[in-house]
């Protein structure tokens, strides 16, 4: 063991969860370690015949106020917080022996919330532990001099280390136990905070039951949220959520670099952002960020309705708008390049738009867009590629957590048909595959020359999605289906979509593959002379 190892001579034990504590305490006593303990824990150890010093004897003060005050004493906290060498003179002066290990856990406040019994607020207040979290925090803060143990699962590892190294605990072990301890206290405090926030919400509901115009300044949503080491701070309260009867707030993740996101974007003009604006803008911007070339994405009701890449932002916008001008009305527009004067003028001249977001907004754009003062203009800054991350989805009574769907390397694409895609078709296929990731399932995207010409979204079966996406041939306009490419977010269960594709001149299909009828589907594509690419990965979006 290294020099920074700590010799364990005195242990303070105060636990609500007494699982395996007797065996743990017995093993400590066998090594000649002194035990201090409180209340019920001390009684349990004493009844088992173990020599234990009660905290009331240690501090020379009784436990008072029905146990509310027992360890809240300077002799306890100085013993925990004392630093070896530095604080030893003052500790000797006041006869304060060092406490080398603190074994503490406390009543699970969360367990009260999941029980069927309804507790009064006074009963809940009585169960809030004060001294326990304080001792845990003190010991974790002083982990270089103290071992903090909050979980019975750690007992065996600690005993193994003490026995192997003749009573010593390493600094590395103390550090990892301190990390667990801080997390333990944080989760405990968050549970209490959530409970009282719920009380606030309940009172808030009562006070506004018959008041349609509720006070938005009321702190209905907390300022800070912490979950899974993610920290969120409230950026703004919103007028309402998806619908006017739903309250809402917008939080920003403070644990991540925020440039290049809607959360960190600076609003330069326009009405306050709505809940639905933010959802659509996030989809639009994240889709635009998938492309290296100048790209425009127009989103309506969480789905892209027009996406295009080109040599300039102006041309990309023109092509994206041309993809579906009807759906583009009232949409959200995102760019992966700075918004320039010509593009801003084109947008204002030909469509109503809710919001525009771009990495930067050229100065002369503001004077153009300001003629439509309600349009929201946001500057998000540039970004780095999104790597590991997590997504959340709330369900009634639970929470779903998953990895963020990162667009993985497409070097393992497999061409499965006799017909090989041309260079242009391959380019369009990869374009479609990036877009389909942001379309609600079941999803079909058709494109040509890196311009979407049909998007089928959110259908109960893939055939309907394909029919919607391929109905562009019936529209008035200049878009030509012949020679276009189709992408599907998941495999084809049958060959029916391939038949539909052939009818309108689709020349290449990109899809995950993996159907039990893959061979039948491939043969159908061969019969029509359609090239087919398997990605071996799907992009469901629910």
KEVEX-769520 format. One record per residue (C-alpha): x, y, z; residue number from 1; residue in one letter. Coordinates in Angstrom, 1 decimal. Layout:
N
      xx      yy      zz  num  residu
       X       Y       Z  NUM       A
...
// end
This chain:
542
      xx      yy      zz  num  residu
     0.0     0.0     0.0    1       X
     1.2     3.5    -0.7    2       X
     2.0     6.1     1.9    3       X
    -1.4     7.9     1.6    4       X
    -3.2     4.8     3.0    5       X
    -5.3     5.5     6.1    6       X
    -5.1     3.3     9.3    7       X
    -8.6     2.6    10.6    8       X
    -8.8     2.9    14.4    9       X
   -12.2     4.5    15.1   10       X
   -15.5     4.1    13.2   11       X
   -18.8     5.9    13.6   12       X
   -21.9     3.9    12.6   13       X
   -25.4     5.3    12.3   14       X
   -27.6     3.4     9.8   15       X
   -31.2     3.1     9.0   16       X
   -30.6     0.1     6.6   17       X
   -29.0    -2.4     9.0   18       X
   -28.4    -5.1     6.4   19       X
   -25.2    -6.9     7.2   20       X
   -24.2    -4.2     9.7   21       X
   -23.8    -6.6    12.6   22       X
   -21.4    -8.8    10.7   23       X
   -19.5    -5.8     9.5   24       X
   -19.2    -4.3    13.0   25       X
   -18.1    -7.7    14.4   26       X
   -15.3    -7.9    11.9   27       X
   -14.1    -4.4    12.8   28       X
   -14.1    -5.2    16.5   29       X
   -12.0    -8.3    15.8   30       X
    -9.3    -6.0    14.4   31       X
    -9.4    -3.9    17.6   32       X
   -11.3    -1.0    16.0   33       X
   -13.3     1.3    18.3   34       X
   -17.0     1.7    17.5   35       X
   -19.2     4.8    18.0   36       X
   -22.9     4.6    17.3   37       X
   -26.3     6.2    17.7   38       X
   -29.8     5.2    18.9   39       X
   -31.2     2.1    17.5   40       X
   -27.9     1.1    15.8   41       X
   -26.0     1.3    19.1   42       X
   -28.7    -0.7    20.8   43       X
   -28.6    -3.5    18.2   44       X
   -24.8    -3.7    18.4   45       X
   -24.8    -3.7    22.2   46       X
   -27.5    -6.4    22.3   47       X
   -25.3    -8.5    20.2   48       X
   -22.5    -8.2    22.8   49       X
   -20.3    -5.8    20.9   50       X
   -18.5    -3.1    22.8   51       X
   -19.9     0.2    21.4   52       X
   -19.7     3.8    22.7   53       X
   -23.0     5.6    22.4   54       X
   -22.7     9.1    20.9   55       X
   -24.5    10.6    23.9   56       X
   -21.6     9.2    26.1   57       X
   -19.0    10.4    23.6   58       X
   -20.3    14.0    23.4   59       X
   -21.5    14.0    27.1   60       X
   -24.9    15.3    25.9   61       X
   -28.1    13.2    25.6   62       X
   -30.0    12.7    22.4   63       X
   -32.8    15.3    22.5   64       X
   -36.0    16.3    20.7   65       X
   -37.1    12.8    20.0   66       X
   -33.8    12.0    18.3   67       X
   -33.7    15.2    16.1   68       X
   -30.4    16.2    17.8   69       X
   -27.9    13.5    18.5   70       X
   -24.8    13.8    16.3   71       X
   -25.1    17.5    15.7   72       X
   -22.1    18.2    18.0   73       X
   -18.7    19.9    17.3   74       X
   -16.9    16.9    18.8   75       X
   -18.5    14.6    16.1   76       X
   -17.9    17.0    13.2   77       X
   -14.4    18.0    14.2   78       X
   -13.5    14.3    14.5   79       X
   -14.8    13.8    11.0   80       X
   -13.4    16.9     9.4   81       X
   -10.1    17.0    11.1   82       X
    -7.0    16.9     8.8   83       X
    -4.1    14.7     9.8   84       X
    -1.2    16.8    10.9   85       X
    -2.7    20.2    10.2   86       X
    -5.6    20.0    12.7   87       X
    -4.1    17.6    15.3   88       X
    -2.9    20.3    17.7   89       X
    -6.4    21.9    18.1   90       X
    -8.0    18.4    18.3   91       X
    -5.7    17.5    21.2   92       X
    -6.4    20.8    22.9   93       X
   -10.1    20.0    22.9   94       X
    -9.8    16.3    23.4   95       X
   -11.3    15.4    20.0   96       X
   -10.2    12.0    18.7   97       X
   -10.2    11.5    14.9   98       X
   -13.0     9.5    13.4   99       X
   -11.4     7.4    10.6  100       X
   -14.5     5.9     9.0  101       X
   -18.2     7.0     8.9  102       X
   -20.8     4.4     8.1  103       X
   -24.1     6.2     7.5  104       X
   -27.3     5.7     5.6  105       X
   -30.7     7.2     6.3  106       X
   -34.4     6.7     6.0  107       X
   -35.4     6.5     2.3  108       X
   -37.6     9.5     1.8  109       X
   -38.4     8.2    -1.6  110       X
   -39.9     5.0    -0.1  111       X
   -42.6     7.1     1.5  112       X
   -43.6     8.6    -1.9  113       X
   -44.2     5.2    -3.5  114       X
   -46.3     3.7    -0.6  115       X
   -50.0     3.7    -0.9  116       X
   -50.4     5.4     2.4  117       X
   -50.8     9.2     2.2  118       X
   -48.6    11.0     4.7  119       X
   -49.2    14.5     6.0  120       X
   -46.7    17.2     5.3  121       X
   -45.8    17.1     9.0  122       X
   -45.1    13.4     8.9  123       X
   -42.9    13.9     5.9  124       X
   -41.0    16.7     7.6  125       X
   -40.3    14.5    10.6  126       X
   -38.6    11.9     8.3  127       X
   -36.2    14.3     6.8  128       X
   -32.7    13.4     8.1  129       X
   -30.5    16.4     9.0  130       X
   -27.5    14.9    10.8  131       X
   -27.1    11.9     8.5  132       X
   -26.5    13.9     5.2  133       X
   -24.4    16.4     7.1  134       X
   -22.0    13.6     8.4  135       X
   -21.9    12.0     4.9  136       X
   -21.1    15.3     3.3  137       X
   -18.4    16.1     5.9  138       X
   -16.8    12.7     5.6  139       X
   -16.9    12.8     1.7  140       X
   -15.4    16.3     1.8  141       X
   -12.5    15.0     4.0  142       X
   -12.1    11.7     2.1  143       X
    -8.3    12.2     2.2  144       X
    -8.5    11.6     5.9  145       X
   -11.8     9.7     6.3  146       X
   -13.5     6.7     4.8  147       X
   -17.2     7.3     4.0  148       X
   -19.6     4.3     3.6  149       X
   -23.2     4.8     2.5  150       X
   -24.1     1.4     1.1  151       X
   -24.0    -2.1     2.7  152       X
   -22.7    -3.5    -0.7  153       X
   -19.3    -1.8     0.1  154       X
   -18.8    -3.7     3.4  155       X
   -17.1    -6.8     2.0  156       X
   -14.7    -4.8    -0.2  157       X
   -13.7    -2.6     2.7  158       X
   -13.1    -5.6     5.0  159       X
   -11.1    -7.4     2.3  160       X
    -8.9    -4.4     2.0  161       X
    -8.5    -3.9     5.7  162       X
    -7.5    -7.5     6.2  163       X
    -5.2    -7.6     3.2  164       X
    -3.3    -4.5     4.2  165       X
    -3.4    -4.8     8.0  166       X
    -6.0    -2.1     8.8  167       X
    -5.2     0.3     6.0  168       X
    -7.6     1.7     3.3  169       X
    -6.1     3.2     0.2  170       X
    -6.7     6.8    -1.1  171       X
    -8.1     5.4    -4.3  172       X
   -10.8     3.5    -2.4  173       X
   -11.6     6.5    -0.2  174       X
   -12.0     8.7    -3.3  175       X
   -14.4     6.3    -5.0  176       X
   -16.5     5.9    -1.8  177       X
   -16.7     9.7    -1.5  178       X
   -18.0     9.9    -5.1  179       X
   -20.8     7.4    -4.2  180       X
   -21.5     9.4    -1.0  181       X
   -21.9    12.7    -2.8  182       X
   -24.3    11.1    -5.3  183       X
   -26.2     9.4    -2.4  184       X
   -26.8    12.8    -0.7  185       X
   -27.6    14.5    -3.9  186       X
   -30.3    11.9    -4.8  187       X
   -31.7    12.2    -1.3  188       X
   -31.9    16.0    -1.5  189       X
   -33.4    15.9    -4.9  190       X
   -36.2    13.6    -3.8  191       X
   -37.1    15.9    -1.0  192       X
   -37.0    18.9    -3.3  193       X
   -39.2    17.1    -5.8  194       X
   -41.7    16.3    -3.1  195       X
   -42.0    19.9    -2.0  196       X
   -42.1    21.1    -5.5  197       X
   -45.0    18.7    -6.1  198       X
   -46.7    20.3    -3.0  199       X
   -46.2    23.7    -4.6  200       X
   -47.7    22.4    -7.8  201       X
   -50.7    21.0    -6.0  202       X
   -51.3    24.3    -4.2  203       X
   -50.8    26.1    -7.5  204       X
   -53.4    24.0    -9.2  205       X
   -55.9    24.7    -6.4  206       X
   -55.3    28.5    -6.6  207       X
   -55.8    28.7   -10.4  208       X
   -58.6    26.1   -10.7  209       X
   -61.0    28.7   -12.0  210       X
   -58.5    31.2   -13.3  211       X
   -57.7    30.8   -17.0  212       X
   -55.1    33.6   -16.9  213       X
   -52.7    32.1   -14.3  214       X
   -49.6    34.0   -13.1  215       X
   -46.6    32.9   -15.2  216       X
   -44.2    34.3   -12.6  217       X
   -45.2    31.6   -10.1  218       X
   -42.3    29.1    -9.8  219       X
   -44.3    26.1   -11.1  220       X
   -41.1    24.5   -12.5  221       X
   -37.9    24.6   -10.4  222       X
   -34.9    26.7   -11.4  223       X
   -32.6    23.7   -11.4  224       X
   -32.9    20.0   -12.3  225       X
   -30.3    17.3   -11.8  226       X
   -30.5    13.8   -13.1  227       X
   -27.9    11.1   -14.0  228       X
   -25.1    13.7   -13.4  229       X
   -26.8    15.9   -16.0  230       X
   -27.5    19.4   -14.7  231       X
   -30.3    21.6   -16.2  232       X
   -31.0    25.2   -15.5  233       X
   -34.3    26.9   -16.4  234       X
   -33.7    29.2   -19.4  235       X
   -37.3    30.5   -19.5  236       X
   -40.9    29.8   -18.6  237       X
   -43.1    29.4   -21.6  238       X
   -46.5    30.9   -22.4  239       X
   -47.8    27.3   -22.6  240       X
   -46.8    23.8   -23.8  241       X
   -47.9    21.9   -26.8  242       X
   -51.4    23.2   -26.1  243       X
   -52.6    26.4   -24.3  244       X
   -53.9    24.5   -21.2  245       X
   -50.4    22.9   -20.6  246       X
   -47.8    24.8   -18.6  247       X
   -44.2    24.5   -19.8  248       X
   -40.6    25.6   -19.2  249       X
   -37.4    25.4   -21.2  250       X
   -34.2    24.0   -19.5  251       X
   -30.6    24.1   -20.7  252       X
   -28.1    21.4   -20.0  253       X
   -25.2    23.1   -18.2  254       X
   -23.0    20.0   -18.2  255       X
   -22.3    20.2   -22.0  256       X
   -20.7    22.7   -24.4  257       X
   -23.7    24.6   -25.7  258       X
   -22.6    26.2   -28.9  259       X
   -24.5    25.0   -32.0  260       X
   -27.7    24.1   -30.2  261       X
   -31.1    25.6   -29.8  262       X
   -30.6    25.6   -26.0  263       X
   -27.7    28.0   -26.4  264       X
   -28.9    30.0   -29.3  265       X
   -29.3    33.8   -29.0  266       X
   -32.6    35.2   -30.2  267       X
   -32.0    38.3   -32.1  268       X
   -35.6    39.3   -32.8  269       X
   -39.2    38.1   -32.8  270       X
   -41.9    36.8   -30.5  271       X
   -40.9    34.6   -27.5  272       X
   -40.2    31.0   -28.5  273       X
   -43.1    28.6   -27.9  274       X
   -42.8    25.0   -26.8  275       X
   -43.6    23.7   -30.3  276       X
   -41.1    26.2   -31.9  277       X
   -38.3    24.7   -29.8  278       X
   -39.1    21.1   -30.7  279       X
   -39.3    21.9   -34.4  280       X
   -36.2    24.1   -34.3  281       X
   -34.2    21.3   -32.7  282       X
   -35.2    18.8   -35.3  283       X
   -34.4    21.3   -38.1  284       X
   -31.0    22.3   -36.8  285       X
   -29.9    18.7   -35.9  286       X
   -30.9    17.6   -39.4  287       X
   -29.0    20.5   -41.0  288       X
   -25.9    19.7   -39.0  289       X
   -25.7    16.2   -40.6  290       X
   -24.5    17.8   -43.9  291       X
   -21.1    19.2   -44.9  292       X
   -22.4    21.1   -47.9  293       X
   -24.6    24.2   -47.6  294       X
   -28.0    22.9   -46.4  295       X
   -31.5    24.1   -45.7  296       X
   -34.0    22.2   -43.7  297       X
   -37.6    23.2   -43.4  298       X
   -39.6    21.5   -40.6  299       X
   -43.3    21.5   -39.9  300       X
   -44.9    19.7   -36.9  301       X
   -41.6    17.9   -36.0  302       X
   -41.0    16.5   -39.5  303       X
   -38.8    17.8   -42.3  304       X
   -41.0    18.8   -45.3  305       X
   -38.2    20.2   -47.4  306       X
   -34.5    19.5   -47.3  307       X
   -31.8    20.4   -49.9  308       X
   -28.1    20.9   -50.2  309       X
   -26.4    23.0   -52.9  310       X
   -23.4    25.2   -53.5  311       X
   -24.9    28.2   -51.7  312       X
   -27.4    28.7   -48.9  313       X
   -29.6    30.7   -51.2  314       X
   -29.9    27.8   -53.7  315       X
   -30.3    25.3   -50.9  316       X
   -33.3    27.3   -49.5  317       X
   -34.8    27.7   -53.0  318       X
   -34.7    23.9   -53.5  319       X
   -35.9    23.1   -50.0  320       X
   -38.9    25.4   -50.4  321       X
   -39.7    24.0   -53.9  322       X
   -39.8    20.5   -52.3  323       X
   -43.1    21.3   -50.6  324       X
   -44.2    24.9   -50.6  325       X
   -47.6    24.2   -49.1  326       X
   -46.2    22.5   -46.0  327       X
   -43.4    25.1   -45.7  328       X
   -46.1    27.7   -44.7  329       X
   -45.6    28.5   -41.0  330       X
   -42.6    26.2   -40.8  331       X
   -39.2    26.4   -39.1  332       X
   -36.1    27.0   -41.3  333       X
   -32.6    25.9   -40.3  334       X
   -29.3    26.4   -42.1  335       X
   -25.8    25.0   -41.5  336       X
   -24.2    28.2   -42.8  337       X
   -24.6    31.9   -42.0  338       X
   -27.8    33.5   -43.2  339       X
   -27.1    36.0   -45.9  340       X
   -29.0    39.0   -47.3  341       X
   -30.2    37.3   -50.5  342       X
   -31.6    34.2   -48.7  343       X
   -33.3    36.3   -46.0  344       X
   -35.0    38.4   -48.7  345       X
   -36.1    35.2   -50.5  346       X
   -37.7    33.8   -47.4  347       X
   -39.5    37.0   -46.5  348       X
   -40.7    37.5   -50.1  349       X
   -42.3    34.1   -50.6  350       X
   -43.4    32.5   -47.4  351       X
   -44.7    32.9   -43.8  352       X
   -42.2    31.4   -41.4  353       X
   -42.3    31.0   -37.6  354       X
   -38.5    31.0   -37.0  355       X
   -35.1    30.9   -38.7  356       X
   -32.0    29.5   -37.1  357       X
   -28.4    29.6   -38.4  358       X
   -24.9    29.5   -37.0  359       X
   -24.5    33.2   -37.7  360       X
   -26.8    35.9   -39.0  361       X
   -25.1    38.5   -41.3  362       X
   -25.7    42.0   -40.0  363       X
   -27.6    43.2   -43.1  364       X
   -30.1    40.3   -42.7  365       X
   -31.7    41.9   -39.6  366       X
   -32.9    45.0   -41.3  367       X
   -34.5    42.8   -44.0  368       X
   -36.2    40.4   -41.6  369       X
   -37.2    43.2   -39.2  370       X
   -40.0    44.2   -41.6  371       X
   -41.7    41.0   -40.2  372       X
   -41.1    41.8   -36.6  373       X
   -42.8    38.6   -35.2  374       X
   -40.4    36.2   -37.0  375       X
   -38.0    34.6   -34.5  376       X
   -34.4    34.9   -35.6  377       X
   -31.8    32.8   -33.7  378       X
   -28.0    32.6   -33.9  379       X
   -26.8    29.3   -32.6  380       X
   -23.1    29.4   -33.3  381       X
   -21.0    26.6   -34.8  382       X
   -20.8    23.1   -33.4  383       X
   -18.7    20.0   -33.0  384       X
   -20.0    16.6   -34.0  385       X
   -22.4    15.1   -31.5  386       X
   -20.9    12.0   -29.9  387       X
   -22.2    10.0   -26.9  388       X
   -25.4    11.4   -25.4  389       X
   -28.6    10.2   -23.9  390       X
   -32.3    10.7   -24.8  391       X
   -35.3    10.6   -22.4  392       X
   -38.9     9.9   -23.0  393       X
   -41.5    10.2   -20.2  394       X
   -44.3     7.6   -20.0  395       X
   -47.0     7.3   -17.4  396       X
   -45.3     5.9   -14.3  397       X
   -41.9     5.6   -15.8  398       X
   -39.0     7.0   -17.8  399       X
   -37.3     5.5   -20.9  400       X
   -33.6     6.2   -21.4  401       X
   -31.5     5.4   -24.4  402       X
   -28.4     6.4   -26.2  403       X
   -28.8     9.2   -28.7  404       X
   -29.1     7.9   -32.3  405       X
   -25.8     8.9   -33.7  406       X
   -25.4     8.5   -37.5  407       X
   -22.7     5.8   -37.5  408       X
   -20.0     5.4   -40.1  409       X
   -21.6     4.1   -43.4  410       X
   -18.5     2.3   -44.6  411       X
   -20.3    -1.0   -44.3  412       X
   -23.0    -0.3   -46.9  413       X
   -23.9    -3.3   -48.9  414       X
   -25.1    -3.2   -52.5  415       X
   -27.4    -6.3   -52.7  416       X
   -28.8    -6.1   -56.2  417       X
   -27.4    -6.8   -59.7  418       X
   -28.0    -3.2   -60.6  419       X
   -25.3    -0.9   -59.1  420       X
   -26.1     2.6   -58.1  421       X
   -24.5     5.4   -60.1  422       X
   -22.3     7.9   -58.4  423       X
   -25.2    10.4   -58.4  424       X
   -27.6     7.9   -57.1  425       X
   -25.2     6.9   -54.3  426       X
   -24.9    10.6   -53.4  427       X
   -28.7    11.0   -53.3  428       X
   -29.0     7.8   -51.3  429       X
   -26.7     9.0   -48.6  430       X
   -28.6    12.3   -48.6  431       X
   -31.9    10.5   -48.1  432       X
   -30.5     8.3   -45.4  433       X
   -29.5    11.4   -43.4  434       X
   -32.9    13.0   -43.8  435       X
   -34.9     9.9   -43.0  436       X
   -33.3     9.8   -39.5  437       X
   -35.4    12.9   -38.6  438       X
   -38.7    11.7   -40.0  439       X
   -41.3    10.1   -37.7  440       X
   -41.8     6.4   -38.4  441       X
   -42.9     4.8   -40.5  442       X
   -40.8     7.0   -42.8  443       X
   -40.0     7.1   -46.5  444       X
   -37.9     9.9   -48.1  445       X
   -37.5    10.4   -51.8  446       X
   -34.9    12.7   -53.3  447       X
   -33.1    13.7   -56.4  448       X
   -30.1    15.9   -56.9  449       X
   -29.8    16.3   -53.1  450       X
   -33.3    17.7   -52.9  451       X
   -36.3    16.0   -51.2  452       X
   -39.2    15.5   -53.6  453       X
   -41.4    13.4   -51.3  454       X
   -41.6    12.6   -47.6  455       X
   -44.0    10.1   -46.1  456       X
   -44.1    10.3   -42.3  457       X
   -45.8     8.8   -39.3  458       X
   -47.8     6.1   -41.0  459       X
   -49.1     2.9   -39.4  460       X
   -47.7     0.9   -42.3  461       X
   -44.8     1.4   -44.8  462       X
   -47.0     1.2   -47.8  463       X
   -49.0     4.3   -46.8  464       X
   -45.8     6.1   -46.1  465       X
   -44.4     5.2   -49.5  466       X
   -47.7     6.3   -51.3  467       X
   -47.6     9.6   -49.5  468       X
   -43.9    10.1   -50.4  469       X
   -44.4     9.2   -54.0  470       X
   -47.5    11.2   -54.5  471       X
   -45.3    14.2   -55.5  472       X
   -45.7    13.2   -59.1  473       X
   -49.3    14.4   -58.9  474       X
   -48.4    17.8   -57.7  475       X
   -48.2    20.9   -59.9  476       X
   -44.6    21.9   -60.3  477       X
   -41.4    21.0   -61.9  478       X
   -40.2    18.1   -59.7  479       X
   -39.6    15.0   -61.7  480       X
   -39.7    11.6   -60.0  481       X
   -37.9     9.7   -62.7  482       X
   -34.4     8.7   -61.6  483       X
   -34.9     9.6   -58.0  484       X
   -33.8     7.7   -54.9  485       X
   -35.9     6.3   -52.0  486       X
   -34.9     5.8   -48.3  487       X
   -36.7     3.8   -45.7  488       X
   -36.0     4.1   -42.0  489       X
   -36.6     0.4   -41.5  490       X
   -36.6    -2.8   -43.6  491       X
   -39.4    -3.7   -46.0  492       X
   -41.5    -6.6   -44.7  493       X
   -42.9    -7.2   -48.2  494       X
   -41.9    -6.3   -51.7  495       X
   -45.0    -4.0   -52.2  496       X
   -43.0    -0.7   -51.6  497       X
   -40.6    -1.8   -54.4  498       X
   -43.6    -2.1   -56.8  499       X
   -44.7     1.4   -55.8  500       X
   -41.2     2.7   -56.3  501       X
   -40.9     1.2   -59.8  502       X
   -44.2     2.8   -60.9  503       X
   -42.8     6.3   -60.5  504       X
   -39.3     5.7   -61.8  505       X
   -37.3     5.3   -58.5  506       X
   -33.8     4.0   -59.6  507       X
   -32.2     3.3   -56.2  508       X
   -33.5     2.3   -52.7  509       X
   -31.5     2.5   -49.5  510       X
   -32.9     0.6   -46.5  511       X
   -31.6    -1.3   -43.4  512       X
   -32.4    -4.8   -44.7  513       X
   -33.0    -7.6   -42.2  514       X
   -36.5    -8.8   -43.4  515       X
   -37.2   -12.5   -43.6  516       X
   -38.2   -11.7   -47.2  517       X
   -35.0    -9.9   -48.1  518       X
   -34.3   -12.3   -51.0  519       X
   -37.8   -11.8   -52.4  520       X
   -37.4    -8.1   -52.1  521       X
   -34.0    -8.1   -53.8  522       X
   -35.3   -10.2   -56.7  523       X
   -38.2    -7.7   -57.1  524       X
   -35.7    -4.8   -57.3  525       X
   -33.6    -6.8   -59.8  526       X
   -36.6    -7.4   -61.9  527       X
   -37.3    -3.6   -62.1  528       X
   -33.6    -2.7   -62.5  529       X
   -33.6    -0.9   -59.2  530       X
   -30.3    -0.7   -57.3  531       X
   -30.7    -1.5   -53.6  532       X
   -28.4    -0.7   -50.7  533       X
   -28.5    -2.2   -47.3  534       X
   -27.2    -0.1   -44.3  535       X
   -27.7    -2.8   -41.7  536       X
   -28.9    -0.1   -39.2  537       X
   -32.3     1.4   -38.8  538       X
   -33.5     4.8   -37.7  539       X
   -36.9     4.5   -36.1  540       X
   -38.1     7.9   -34.6  541       X
   -41.2     7.7   -32.4  542       X
// end
